[in-house]
Amino acid sequence: VFKKQNSDFTILKNMIGYIQKFHREKITLNDIALSGSVGQSKCCKLFDKYIGMTPNAYLIQYRLHQSTWYLKNTDMTVTEIAHAVGFSGSSYYAEVFRKRCNQSPTEYRKSKRA
């Protein structure tokens, strides 16, 4: 059991490392799975088992987390930040941000700078 779990963690660590390193670029599920040298279904199973979400949900959450730093610490526009963290467009970024954080990126920025 421990050997399998160790191997799972190594694979997961590689996949999470890949997401964190390349989150600014367009990443597919296949890219994530390949980074762990596993198939897409094994990739999804490992994320679900140990992280509790899909690889794509993790990627989006990571990008959102990165964006909060930019909102707090730079004067970049929301569009610039969306692209800087890997979102294809600012409207999608703003929509996802609002769903997760219950406020727009602009409102978040104002509340953190007050």
N, C-alpha and C positions, 0 to 999 in steps of 0.2 A: 504493500500500500504506500509506504513512504517513498519508495523508488519512483512509483508512478506519479505521486504527488509532486516530487521534486522535479520530474521531467515536465509535468504540467506547468509548474511555476516558472521554469526556465523558458518554456515556450511563451507563456503569458508575458513574462518580463521582456522578451524580445519584441513581442507584438506591441506592447504598451510603449516601449522605448522607440519603436518605429513611428507610432502615432505622435509621440511627443517631439520627435526630431523633425518629422515631415508634415506636421499639422497645417503648415502654411500652403502646402501644395494640394492638388486634387488627389485624394486617396480613395481607392476602391476597397471593397471587402477582400477581393483577391490579393491586393497589395499587402494588406494586413496579414492575411493567412500565410502568404509566401514568406513574410518576414519571420514567421514562427515555424516555417517549413512544415505546415500542416494544410489540410484542405479547408475549404470554407465552412463546412458543417462542424468540424472539430474546433475551428477558431471560434465560431458562435457558441458552441457548447462550453468551452473554457471561459469565455467572457461571462456567460450566463451563470455558470457555477461559482466562479470566484469574485466577479465584479458585480453581478446582478443586473447587467444590462447588455445590450447588443454592442458589438464593436463600433457601429455607426453612432449609437447613442453616446458611447464613451468619447468618441472623436468630437462630437458636437459639444458635449459638456466641457471637454478640455479646451476647445476653441473659445467657448464662452468665458471660461475661467481666465484664459490668457487675455481676452478682450477687456476684462475688468481692470487689469493693470494699466492698459493703455488709456482707458477712460479716466482713471484716477491720476495718472502721471504724465499725460501728454496733452497737447492741444490739437492732436490729429482729429479730423472729422470722423463722424460715425462711418462714413463710406470708406475712408482710408483704413480705419481700424478693422472693419469687416474684411477687407482684402488682406490686411496684414496678418490676420489670424487664420485665413484660409476659407472664409465664406465667399461664395461666388457672387453674391450681391448683397447690398446693404438692406434691401427690404426684407429679404429672407432672414438675414442676421437679426434685424430689429424685431421681426415676428417671433423668432425662436427666443431671443433675449427676453421679450415681454412675457412669453409663456412661462419661462423658467424663473424669472426674477420679479414678476408682477409689476414691472415698470419698464419704460423705454430706456435704451442706452443713455439718452440725453438726461432723463430724469435721474438715472443712477449716478451719472457724472455730477450733476448738481448736488445731489444728496451727499456725495462723498467729499465734495469740496467746500461745503458750507462751513 
